[in-house]
Amino acid sequence: MPQSEFEKMQAGDWYSCLDPQLSEMRHRALDACHEHSHLSPAERGNIGSKLRALFAKCAGDVRIEARFHCAYGINIHLGRDVFLNVGCVILDTAPVQIGDHSMLGPNVQIYCADHHREPELRKQHLEIARPVTIGENVWIGGGAIILPGVTIGDAAIVGAGSVVTRDVPAGATVVGNPARVRA
């Protein structure tokens, strides 16, 4: 049975990111991000209304500073008391779970999309979506990058500017590029 590119993306299969349905969904997310980033803070509150409505889950006390960007929004799950500082980017082609009381510093980037390693297939705009899970009470320093498929355990710390390529154990502090557990 043929699947749409959206269904393939949601299933974690290879899909074409240049599909018209996916383009329309990205446009909705861009519109919501634009509203959030351009409303006055007094008018916006903690999060713009279009952005809040787009997310799969968003606790009432989530705070997202403006400028913010996401690919689709529909795969983002934000727990209680989550804070995303200015310039955060979440490319949510797969589910992104951020647990209660977690904080992301300025310009943190979370990527779920992974591209094909074969040049000929990459030219076909094929990608695969891998989920990212961030536990509770996690602190991610400014400028950190979280790559596709990574899980960060509860109470972990990711140092500023780190590139997280592998899972981070609960309670660990990781730093560097690639991020490694600090002794």
MOGI-V74176 format. One record per backbone hydrogen bond with DSSP energy under -1.0 kcal/mol. NH is the residue of the N-H (numbers start at 0). CO is the residue of the C=O. Records with the same first field share a line. If there is no record, write none. Layout:
BEGIN
NH->CO, CO
END
This chain:
BEGIN
7->3
8->4
9->5
10->6
11->8
12->7
14->126
16->124
22->18
23->19
24->20
25->21
26->22
27->23
28->24
29->25
30->26
31->27
32->28
33->29
34->30
35->31
36->32
37->33
38->34
43->39
44->40
51->47
52->48
53->49
54->50
55->75
56->75
58->77
61->58
62->81
63->45
64->83
68->87
70->89
75->72
76->95
77->56
78->97
82->101
83->62
84->103
86->66
87->84
88->107
89->68
90->109
91->89
92->90
95->74
96->131
97->76
98->133
100->79
101->98
102->137
103->82
104->139
106->85
107->104
108->143
109->88
110->145
111->90
113->127
115->125
121->117
122->118
124->121
125->120
126->14
127->113
129->111
131->94
132->149
133->96
134->151
136->99
138->155
139->102
140->157
142->105
143->140
144->161
145->108
146->163
149->146
151->132
152->167
154->135
155->152
156->171
157->138
158->173
160->141
161->158
162->175
163->144
167->150
170->153
171->168
173->156
174->179
178->162
179->174
181->172
END
